[in-house]
Amino acid sequence: MPTIPRPPAPYYADSRSTLYNADALAVLASLPTASVDALITDPPYSSGGMVRGDRTQGTGDKYVSTTNINGQGTDFTGDNRDQRAYAYWCSLWLSECLRIVKPGGIAALFTDWRQLPATTDALQAGGWVWRGLVPWYKPAHRPMLGRYSNACEYVVWGSAGPLGTGEGKPSVPGFYQASSPREREHQTQKPIEVMRHLIRLVPEDGVVLDPFAGSGTTGVAALIEGRTFVGSEMTEHYAEVAARRLETVELGYRKTEEQDALDFDGGAA
């Protein structure tokens, strides 16, 4: 019989969330089959440039145009693949996630215009049924003189086989308008309100998987919406940030001397 890899020890765990500080493929290989209800994730795009030299820059140089990032905007790894390598890599972890997500569960992953074709191909190569695109429009986008502005990122979504009828489930928008968090702890941190809407298609009390947890926004949204979270983050700095944010939601307060208000509807909580 094949040997099932043992999962690494969790970096953080509480009654509703488990976070690993390890490579996504290593963690995914150890998770049980049909053990989660949805895959919702924001993988590194390997984008942020037009040529090879752009892609090999640090992520801060590629994605950061503001100083409103705590921790000096620590770079994250895995963001230097070309388009072909990116599609192949995505198909690897997406096929592993297909095994882990229950039949009929959904996948929703972010991408930008450069990697949109590779991402939709990889979703289908991984065995998922591609269901469509959800644009995320950013009002505070950078204007582009003499050309169309790149004002949107996209959520590519699909399902693990056939979907149910949808009876009893909410209707969620197929388009979002929201600015990136003004005060954020990750270079590419997504708005909490967008993540919360994506989570609402997951069954109540369901489990959400995010193999690229970053600062933990998917997990924060899952916990606020009454779901359970399983995630991994390879960069230790961001695993620490994600663990703190998950603990804040679980406890309802920060374990520091400065007890700032917890405004999870307003952005980077």
Protein Blocks (a to p, Z undefined) as FASTA:
>chain_A
ZZdddddddfbdcfkbccddddfklmmmmpcehkbfbdcddddfkgoiabfklmmpcfkl
mmmccfkbghhlpacehilccfklmmmmmmmmmmmmmmmpcghiacdddddfklmmmmmm
mmmmnopacfbdcddddfkbccdehiacdfbccdddddehjadehpoiacddfbdcdddd
fbdcbfklccfklmmmmmmmpcghiacddfblmnommmmmmmmnopacddddfblklmmm
mmmmmmmmmnopacdfblcdddfknopZZ
